Amino acid sequence: MTAKAYQMEFEPITLKGLVHACGISQAELARAVAEIIGQDISRPTINLCINRGYIPLTIDRFKPAVEDVIRANPAALQWLLDHELSVGDIWTPLGDERRKHKPADHGKRSIAGRKRSALIPGNPDVITIQWEVEMISQEALRHFKLFRNPFIDDIQKDGDIYMSDEHRYIEAAMLDAARHGGFLAVIGEVGSGKSVMRRKIVEQLRKDGDVLVIYPQMIDKGRLSAGSICDAIIQDVSSEKCKAKLEDKTRQVQRLLLDRAKSGYRACLIIEEAHDLNVQTLKYLKRFYELEDGYRKLLGIVLIGQTELKHMFNEAQNVDMREVIRRVQVAEIKGLNGHLRDYLVTKFKRLGKNVDEIFADDAFEALSRRLTATDRDGKTKVSHAYPLLVNNHTARAMNLTYEMGEARVTAEVVEAI
């Protein structure tokens, strides 16, 4: 089975060394090949060819046409002669000694008035987990007629948040837990939007005014204890001074929550970075969850954490946690695959930009493929299309689109990052 372009390893071929040494740009080579076969050839296709040995099966006579271009170039023939190579050798892997060879007129060649550099795609066999924010270059912003980066400081109001059906379900589950004394764990990978969901829920609860939000401020959640949780509840629902002894604090918490409930208020404890909680603290949370006024729970609990929290709720691995596991509802934030276009529409709409002016139709499917990996079993497909990674891959694709001189982000560009 022939590998797709984005699945091929980065392994430059001799053709790359030749075109660099002879000052033949990727655009020039693409135009020359297109003239021979009578079909448009994009710069990304040439880039994939020289960097990965990619031969497009849908383009008839691609290889013979490239070889004809080389035969028609005296400088290229001389280069082959100097290296004791034939035209057919241009498809062999490029030796390490020439991979860093500077092209003729390096740094001086330009297209449309700007410098072009040799493009080195990343390894397409793995998803590049790049959590640091990828910046869109100023040149790329001007190229796409954008006045600022759509992924920086991108949420100013609820309407800026993209909500799929899954996000709306999790939002409803969080609100329900807060208002009706539920015990919920929201789990998602880094950059999946957990904190955004938390901010949205807290803002909604504060607007409604019927739920007292308790939000422990301790940075190291691994040190969160029954006593510090009591302190957070007391401080966030009253102006009382916290008692010194844990027994006294516990009674104080129960009294305060009961008083607030009789006044028509609910209370909800929200803990972020919950994957750092230790087992004993999770067990304590079950005790807080059991605080009641008759049949009514006095405290809702919402835990927000990374996927390690999901593993902690695996009863087969943590039998001593079963009293917690059997009471907590787990809601997991999945990737945006299937919704990438809608997500990007939301991001660019804030800047008054039509997403179709930036992306070709095939770019979204390619982006989805690049952000999908195979699980350890070799069969299960796992989406890594979390907002942060989508933002980073999109920014890289936009930068590469500018560097390649393309008008829009295409599938070939996405597969080359």
Helices and strands as residue ranges (DSSP letters): G 5-7, H 14-21, H 26-37, H 43-52, H 62-71, H 74-82, G 87-91, H 96-99, E 110-111, E 114-115, H 138-143, G 158-160, H 165-180, E 183-187, H 194-208, E 211-214, G 221-223, H 226-237, H 246-262, E 266-271, G 274-276, H 279-289, E 292-293, E 296-297, E 300-305, H 307-312, G 319-321, H 322-325, E 329-332, H 340-349, G 355-357, H 361-370, E 372-374, E 381-383, H 387-404, H 411-416
